[in-house]
Amino acid sequence: MGNRLGKAKASDINFVDLFAGAGGLSEGFVSAGFNPIAHVESDAAACFSLRTRAAFHALASEDQSDLYIDYLNGLRTRDELYAEAELISSNQVINKEINSKNMKGIYSRIDRLLDGRELDLIVGGPPCQAYSVVGRARSDNGMEGDKRNFLFEDYAKFLKRYQPRYFVFENVVGLVSAKDKQGVSYLDKMIKKFKSAGYETEYQIVSADEYGVLQKRRRIILVGRRSGERNFFPELKKKEQTAIVDDALSDLPALRAGEGCPGPIKMGKISSQWLHDAKVRDNLYPVTWHQARPHTKQDLDIYRRAVRKWDEKGERLDYNTLPEKLKTHSNRKAFLDRFKVVAANLPASHTVVAHISKDGHYYIHPDLEQNRSLSPREAARLQSFPDNFYFESASGKPSRTAAFKQIGNAVPVVLARSIAEALREQM
């Protein structure tokens, strides 16, 4: 495939997203003007979120956002939304696991979507548990032999086949220290594998809160370029952070445990400047997924204690300091901060992860009067997803668990957009 000359306009730069999840990384690149060709993802619920998002963008581009608003308001079914959007873009979403068995079929779908065009960019990052320090600690064999350790080899196959000008590979910082049983670094293996596919690779560890996200989320970003000189990692522009976590939460209606709904809610308070600057809130679309989990009386008691301790002393709750009647976990040596407040007065929250789909103990709302864990919308805002982003389920019936899982696994949209904007400058 030949090289293109000159800088392309953002709308002319196309990309494929591998291991796409619900599309946090894609959303950042799309909002920076890049053109999605395909999203490849194994989780059915996430694929429906990707299709719905494709419908949103297709309708917005034709000034038909009212049709998407009708869907959010329950006036159209999901199938009717897709039909109204005339979704050629629905074919973009490839609901397949990336493995040797499915590779031929995935290639075929992408080839048809490219329709003879060159591919400019591949983005994505495989499931991170295999490289996560916590994941390795919780595994009996340190994730040795886990097939997710080797998904980068499949990623490299796409690079070799399509020869994009660049790739962006995102993962947990634990990748830097992850090694096989022979002591060989997985990061070194990746760089060598990408080299064999024709790419030089450079990487940086970034923290999302330095780029406008109200969350401390450290990630490793690998950028590869097909041949050429070194020192090509895009110059990411850090942003001075003046907002605090409360700016992401304070305009949402107060809820008690078990209250709220997945559908649209009434917004009465004025939104913060951060919500508008980060392109999270735009006032045109209704807000969805502001639904709080129900909690047991015991958990609510612990939540109250955790919030009071933070409000009064600025200290985190140590599980071992709870009264015996409240201590039901057998593990008293590790994860002693398992009940943790999302502190409203800090410039960034702690990291939102997929475990939020299991319970909300690590994501306690800072308002003592509400006494609950975060809603999916609140978690999505900490991940800087736009309020108009709707999280789907496989069945079509709203699933809070599916929404939380997709949100926790995502790349923060604002961080992705920062990467996209910087990369665009040199493409």
C-alpha positions in Angstrom: 0.0 0.0 0.0 1.4 3.3 -1.0 2.0 6.3 1.2 -0.3 9.3 1.0 1.2 12.7 0.6 0.4 15.8 2.6 -1.8 16.2 5.7 -5.3 14.7 5.5 -8.3 16.5 6.9 -9.6 14.8 10.0 -12.7 13.6 8.2 -10.5 11.9 5.6 -8.6 9.9 8.3 -10.3 6.5 8.8 -9.7 3.9 11.5 -10.7 0.5 12.8 -11.2 -0.1 16.6 -10.2 -3.5 17.9 -11.4 -4.8 21.3 -13.7 -1.8 21.1 -15.9 -2.3 24.2 -18.7 0.3 24.3 -16.5 2.7 22.3 -14.9 5.2 24.7 -11.7 5.2 22.5 -13.7 5.4 19.3 -15.9 8.2 20.7 -12.8 10.3 21.4 -11.5 9.8 17.8 -14.9 10.4 16.2 -15.4 13.6 18.2 -12.0 14.7 16.9 -13.2 14.2 13.4 -11.9 10.7 12.5 -14.0 8.4 10.4 -14.8 4.9 11.9 -14.7 2.0 9.4 -15.3 -0.8 11.8 -15.5 -1.7 15.5 -14.7 -5.3 16.5 -16.0 -6.4 19.9 -17.0 -9.8 21.4 -19.5 -8.5 24.0 -23.0 -8.4 22.6 -24.2 -5.6 24.9 -21.3 -3.4 24.1 -21.9 -4.0 20.3 -25.5 -2.8 20.7 -24.1 0.3 22.4 -21.8 0.8 19.5 -24.7 0.4 17.0 -26.8 2.9 18.9 -23.9 5.3 19.0 -23.5 4.9 15.3 -27.2 5.7 14.9 -26.7 8.9 17.0 -23.8 10.1 14.9 -25.6 9.2 11.6 -28.8 11.1 12.6 -26.9 14.1 14.1 -25.0 14.5 10.8 -28.3 14.8 9.0 -29.9 17.2 11.5 -32.3 14.5 12.6 -31.3 14.3 16.2 -35.0 14.4 17.1 -35.3 10.7 16.1 -32.6 9.8 18.6 -34.3 11.8 21.3 -37.5 10.0 20.5 -35.7 6.7 21.1 -34.3 7.9 24.4 -37.8 8.9 25.4 -39.2 5.5 24.5 -41.1 6.6 21.4 -39.2 4.3 19.1 -37.8 0.8 19.5 -34.1 0.1 19.0 -34.8 -1.6 15.6 -36.8 1.4 14.5 -34.0 3.7 15.5 -31.5 1.7 13.4 -33.9 1.7 10.5 -34.5 5.4 10.7 -30.8 6.0 10.8 -30.4 4.0 7.5 -27.6 2.3 9.1 -25.0 1.4 6.7 -23.0 2.1 9.8 -24.6 -0.8 11.6 -22.4 -3.0 9.5 -19.4 -1.3 11.1 -20.0 -3.2 14.3 -18.5 -6.7 14.1 -19.7 -8.8 17.1 -16.9 -11.4 17.0 -14.2 -12.5 19.4 -10.8 -11.8 17.8 -9.1 -15.2 17.5 -7.7 -17.4 14.8 -11.1 -19.1 14.1 -12.9 -15.8 13.4 -10.1 -13.8 11.7 -11.0 -14.6 8.1 -14.6 -13.5 8.6 -13.5 -10.3 10.4 -11.1 -9.5 7.6 -13.8 -10.0 5.0 -16.2 -7.6 6.8 -13.5 -4.9 7.1 -12.4 -5.4 3.5 -16.0 -4.8 2.3 -16.3 -1.7 4.5 -13.0 -0.3 3.3 -14.2 -0.8 -0.3 -10.7 -0.4 -1.7 -9.7 2.5 0.5 -6.5 2.4 2.5 -6.7 2.1 6.3 -5.0 5.1 8.1 -5.2 4.0 11.7 -5.9 1.0 14.0 -6.8 1.8 17.6 -7.7 -0.4 20.6 -6.5 -2.3 23.5 -7.2 -5.9 24.5 -8.7 -6.9 27.9 -6.3 -5.8 30.5 -6.7 -8.3 33.3 -3.8 -10.3 32.1 -1.5 -7.3 32.5 -3.1 -5.8 35.6 -1.1 -5.9 38.8 -4.4 -6.6 40.7 -5.4 -9.2 38.2 -2.2 -11.1 38.6 -2.3 -10.8 42.4 -5.8 -12.3 42.4 -4.9 -15.1 40.0 -3.5 -18.4 41.5 -0.9 -18.6 38.8 -0.4 -14.9 38.1 -2.4 -15.1 34.9 0.3 -17.4 33.4 -1.1 -19.1 30.3 -4.1 -16.8 30.1 -4.9 -16.4 26.4 -5.4 -12.6 27.0 -1.7 -12.4 27.5 -1.3 -13.0 23.7 -4.1 -10.9 22.1 -1.4 -8.4 21.0 -0.3 -11.1 18.5 -3.8 -10.9 16.9 -3.5 -7.1 17.0 -0.2 -7.4 15.1 -1.9 -9.6 12.4 -4.3 -6.7 11.6 -1.3 -4.4 11.4 0.5 -6.7 9.0 -2.6 -7.2 6.8 -3.8 -3.5 6.6 -0.6 -1.6 7.1 -2.2 1.5 8.5 0.1 4.6 8.8 -0.3 4.5 12.6 -1.7 2.5 15.5 -2.7 3.4 19.0 -2.7 0.6 21.6 -4.0 1.4 25.1 -3.6 -0.7 28.3 -3.0 -0.8 32.0 0.3 0.4 33.5 0.9 -3.1 34.8 1.9 -4.0 31.3 5.3 -2.4 32.0 6.0 -5.0 34.7 4.1 -8.0 33.4 6.4 -10.9 32.5 6.0 -14.5 31.4 7.4 -17.4 33.5 10.8 -17.1 31.8 10.9 -13.5 33.0 10.5 -12.0 29.6 8.6 -8.7 29.5 5.3 -8.8 27.6 5.8 -5.2 26.6 9.1 -6.1 25.0 7.4 -9.0 23.2 4.8 -6.6 21.9 7.3 -4.1 20.6 9.2 -6.9 18.8 6.0 -8.3 17.3 4.9 -4.9 16.1 8.4 -4.4 14.6 8.0 -7.7 12.7 4.7 -6.3 11.3 6.6 -3.2 10.0 6.1 -0.7 12.9 8.3 1.3 15.2 6.6 1.7 18.6 6.9 4.4 21.2 5.0 4.6 24.5 4.1 6.9 27.3 2.4 6.5 30.6 -0.4 9.1 30.9 -2.8 10.0 33.7 -6.3 11.0 32.6 -6.7 13.8 35.1 -3.9 15.7 33.4 -6.0 15.9 30.2 -9.3 17.2 31.5 -10.8 14.0 33.0 -12.0 14.2 36.6 -10.5 10.8 37.4 -7.0 9.5 38.3 -6.6 6.8 35.7 -3.1 5.9 34.6 -2.7 4.1 31.4 0.1 3.1 29.0 -0.4 4.4 25.4 1.6 2.7 22.7 1.8 4.5 19.3 3.2 2.8 16.3 4.2 4.3 13.0 5.0 2.4 9.8 8.7 2.9 9.2 10.4 6.3 9.3 12.2 8.2 12.0 11.9 7.9 15.8 10.4 10.4 18.2 7.0 10.4 16.6 4.8 10.0 19.7 2.2 12.7 19.5 2.6 15.7 21.7 -0.3 15.5 24.1 -1.5 18.8 25.5 -2.0 18.8 29.2 -4.8 20.9 30.6 -4.8 22.9 33.8 -7.4 21.4 36.0 -9.6 23.9 38.0 -12.7 21.7 38.3 -13.4 19.2 41.1 -15.3 15.9 41.2 -18.4 17.7 42.4 -18.6 19.5 39.0 -19.4 16.1 37.4 -22.1 15.2 39.9 -23.8 18.2 41.4 -26.4 19.0 38.7 -27.9 15.5 38.7 -31.1 15.0 40.8 -30.6 13.6 44.3 -31.4 9.9 44.6 -31.6 7.5 47.5 -30.6 3.9 47.2 -32.8 2.0 44.7 -34.3 5.2 43.2 -34.0 6.5 39.6 -34.4 4.9 36.2 -32.5 4.0 33.0 -34.7 6.4 31.0 -34.7 10.2 30.7 -34.8 12.3 33.8 -35.7 15.9 34.5 -32.7 18.2 35.0 -33.3 21.3 37.1 -29.9 22.5 38.3 -27.4 24.5 36.3 -24.6 22.4 34.9 -21.0 23.1 35.7 -18.6 24.7 33.2 -16.5 21.5 33.2 -19.5 19.5 31.9 -19.7 21.9 28.9 -16.0 22.3 28.3 -15.5 18.5 28.3 -18.4 18.1 25.9 -20.2 16.0 28.4 -23.4 18.1 28.6 -25.0 20.0 25.7 -28.6 20.5 27.0 -30.2 19.2 23.7 -30.5 15.6 24.8 -32.1 14.1 27.9 -30.0 12.4 30.5 -30.4 8.7 31.0 -29.1 5.9 33.3 -29.3 8.0 36.5 -30.4 4.9 38.5 -29.0 4.0 41.9 -28.5 0.5 43.2 -30.5 -0.8 46.1 -28.4 -1.6 49.1 -28.7 -3.6 52.3 -29.1 -1.8 55.7 -25.7 -3.0 56.6 -24.0 -1.6 53.5 -25.9 1.7 54.0 -24.6 1.9 57.6 -21.0 1.4 56.3 -21.5 4.0 53.6 -22.6 6.6 56.2 -19.6 5.9 58.3 -17.3 6.2 55.3 -18.8 9.5 54.2 -18.7 11.0 57.7 -15.0 10.0 58.1 -14.1 11.7 54.9 -16.2 14.8 55.6 -15.0 15.2 59.2 -11.3 14.0 58.9 -10.5 13.7 55.3 -9.6 10.1 55.9 -10.6 6.9 54.1 -12.4 4.1 55.9 -10.3 1.2 57.0 -12.4 -2.0 56.9 -10.8 -3.3 60.1 -12.0 -0.3 62.1 -15.7 -1.2 61.6 -17.7 -2.8 64.4 -17.5 -6.6 64.3 -21.2 -6.9 63.4 -20.5 -5.0 60.1 -17.4 -7.0 59.1 -18.6 -9.9 56.9 -15.6 -10.2 54.7 -13.1 -13.0 55.6 -10.2 -11.1 54.1 -8.9 -8.7 56.8 -5.4 -8.2 55.3 -5.9 -6.9 51.8 -8.3 -4.4 50.1 -9.0 -2.7 53.4 -10.3 0.3 51.5 -13.0 -1.7 49.8 -15.5 0.9 51.0 -14.5 4.1 49.4 -16.1 7.5 48.9 -15.9 9.3 45.6 -14.7 12.5 47.2 -16.5 15.6 45.8 -13.8 18.1 46.9 -10.9 16.5 45.1 -9.7 17.4 41.5 -10.1 13.8 40.4 -11.8 10.6 41.6 -10.0 7.3 42.1 -10.1 4.9 39.1 -13.4 3.6 37.8 -13.0 -0.1 36.9 -15.2 -2.9 35.7 -15.7 -4.2 39.2 -18.3 -1.4 39.6 -20.6 -3.8 37.8 -20.3 -6.2 40.8 -21.1 -3.8 43.6 -20.8 -0.1 44.4 -18.8 -0.3 47.6 -15.7 1.3 46.1 -17.8 4.1 44.6 -19.8 5.7 47.4 -21.6 8.9 46.6 -20.2 11.8 48.6 -23.5 13.2 49.6 -24.4 11.8 53.0 -28.1 12.6 52.5 -28.3 10.4 49.4 -26.4 7.5 51.0 -25.8 5.2 48.1 -23.2 4.3 45.5 -22.9 6.0 42.1 -25.4 5.7 39.3 -24.2 4.6 35.9 -24.5 8.1 34.6 -22.3 9.5 37.4 -19.7 6.8 36.7 -20.0 7.6 32.9 -19.3 11.3 33.7 -16.2 10.4 35.6 -15.2 8.5 32.4 -16.1 11.7 30.5 -18.8 10.0 28.3 -21.3 12.5 26.8 -24.6 12.5 28.5 -26.2 11.6 25.2 -24.3 8.3 25.1 -26.8 5.4 25.9 -25.5 2.1 27.2 -27.4 -0.9 25.8 -27.9 -4.5 26.8 -27.9 -7.6 24.6 -31.7 -8.2 25.2 -32.9 -4.7 24.6 -34.2 -4.5 28.2 -32.2 -2.0 30.3 -29.4 -3.6 32.3 -27.7 -1.5 35.0 -25.0 -4.3 35.3 -24.3 -4.2 31.6 -24.0 -0.4 31.7 -21.6 -0.4 34.6 -19.4 -3.1 33.0 -19.1 -1.1 29.7 -18.4 2.1 31.6 -15.8 0.6 33.8 -13.9 -1.1 30.9 -13.8 2.1 28.8 -11.1 4.5 27.9 -12.1 8.0 29.1 -13.5 9.9 26.1 -11.7 13.2 26.8 -8.4 11.4 27.1 -9.1 9.6 23.8 -9.9 12.9 22.2 -6.7 14.4 23.4 -4.7 11.6 21.9 -6.7 11.9 18.6 -6.2 15.6 18.3 -2.5 15.3 18.9 -2.1 12.5 16.4 -4.1 14.3 13.8 -1.5 17.1 13.8 1.1 14.8 12.4 -1.1 12.7 10.0 
